[in-house]
Amino acid sequence: MPEPLKSPDASGIADSGGVGIAWWSAGAGDRTLLIVPTWNFVDSRVTADLANDLRDELRVVWSMRAAAGAAAGPPPATRCSTTLTT
């Protein structure tokens, strides 16, 4: 059974067009591995296990999906710069 995600070495909130994206980083290897959220395909415990296993060899960076706690959801429609019509 996968272990829970170990504590990160660094974390923060990145801003992308007014949307906050929570990120975590662990390890200090010469190469960096970005783990993208996979909640549609596999359980988050699988990516946590991957991050735990590789943090001794690589710098591992991963993010939390919007609305899952630390990350912000998308901006309200009034903040969007593009209007879609049908």
C-alpha positions as a Python dict, from the first residue, in 0.01 Angstrom:
ca = {
    (1, 'M'): (0, 0, 0),
    (2, 'P'): (140, 347, -87),
    (3, 'E'): (268, 567, 195),
    (4, 'P'): (123, 914, 259),
    (5, 'L'): (316, 1197, 98),
    (6, 'K'): (616, 1296, 310),
    (7, 'S'): (656, 1660, 411),
    (8, 'P'): (793, 1880, 131),
    (9, 'D'): (1121, 2074, 152),
    (10, 'A'): (950, 2383, 9),
    (11, 'S'): (598, 2485, -86),
    (12, 'G'): (405, 2788, -201),
    (13, 'I'): (131, 2930, -418),
    (14, 'A'): (213, 3024, -779),
    (15, 'D'): (-4, 3277, -960),
    (16, 'S'): (-118, 3192, -1311),
    (17, 'G'): (-349, 3454, -1456),
    (18, 'G'): (-498, 3531, -1117),
    (19, 'V'): (-546, 3166, -1021),
    (20, 'G'): (-342, 3035, -728),
    (21, 'I'): (-173, 2700, -787),
    (22, 'A'): (-39, 2527, -476),
    (23, 'W'): (297, 2354, -531),
    (24, 'W'): (539, 2144, -330),
    (25, 'S'): (902, 2056, -390),
    (26, 'A'): (1126, 1790, -237),
    (27, 'G'): (1475, 1663, -305),
    (28, 'A'): (1776, 1838, -452),
    (29, 'G'): (1893, 1631, -745),
    (30, 'D'): (2045, 1774, -1064),
    (31, 'R'): (1731, 1684, -1258),
    (32, 'T'): (1373, 1791, -1185),
    (33, 'L'): (1063, 1577, -1225),
    (34, 'L'): (725, 1751, -1250),
    (35, 'I'): (438, 1533, -1133),
    (36, 'V'): (108, 1652, -1275),
    (37, 'P'): (-222, 1579, -1099),
    (38, 'T'): (-369, 1247, -1211),
    (39, 'W'): (-697, 1242, -1019),
    (40, 'N'): (-885, 1139, -1335),
    (41, 'F'): (-668, 833, -1395),
    (42, 'V'): (-512, 704, -1073),
    (43, 'D'): (-549, 766, -702),
    (44, 'S'): (-334, 1047, -559),
    (45, 'R'): (-162, 790, -335),
    (46, 'V'): (12, 655, -647),
    (47, 'T'): (173, 992, -725),
    (48, 'A'): (256, 1041, -355),
    (49, 'D'): (439, 707, -358),
    (50, 'L'): (626, 813, -673),
    (51, 'A'): (729, 1144, -514),
    (52, 'N'): (843, 969, -195),
    (53, 'D'): (1053, 717, -388),
    (54, 'L'): (1224, 964, -623),
    (55, 'R'): (1295, 1257, -390),
    (56, 'D'): (1633, 1108, -292),
    (57, 'E'): (1753, 1108, -656),
    (58, 'L'): (1567, 1401, -817),
    (59, 'R'): (1410, 1732, -732),
    (60, 'V'): (1040, 1644, -740),
    (61, 'V'): (780, 1917, -792),
    (62, 'W'): (406, 1854, -781),
    (63, 'S'): (91, 2059, -756),
    (64, 'M'): (-250, 2032, -597),
    (65, 'R'): (-549, 2056, -824),
    (66, 'A'): (-779, 2353, -793),
    (67, 'A'): (-1044, 2338, -522),
    (68, 'A'): (-863, 2056, -338),
    (69, 'G'): (-752, 2264, -42),
    (70, 'A'): (-453, 2495, -87),
    (71, 'A'): (-510, 2574, -456),
    (72, 'A'): (-760, 2834, -570),
    (73, 'G'): (-1040, 2754, -809),
    (74, 'P'): (-1075, 2922, -1147),
    (75, 'P'): (-1157, 3293, -1155),
    (76, 'P'): (-1521, 3403, -1173),
    (77, 'A'): (-1660, 3454, -1522),
    (78, 'T'): (-1649, 3831, -1475),
    (79, 'R'): (-1268, 3813, -1457),
    (80, 'C'): (-1225, 3620, -1783),
    (81, 'S'): (-1090, 3830, -2068),
    (82, 'T'): (-1257, 3619, -2338),
    (83, 'T'): (-1632, 3582, -2378),
    (84, 'L'): (-1764, 3272, -2549),
    (85, 'T'): (-2096, 3284, -2729),
    (86, 'T'): (-2298, 3016, -2901),
}
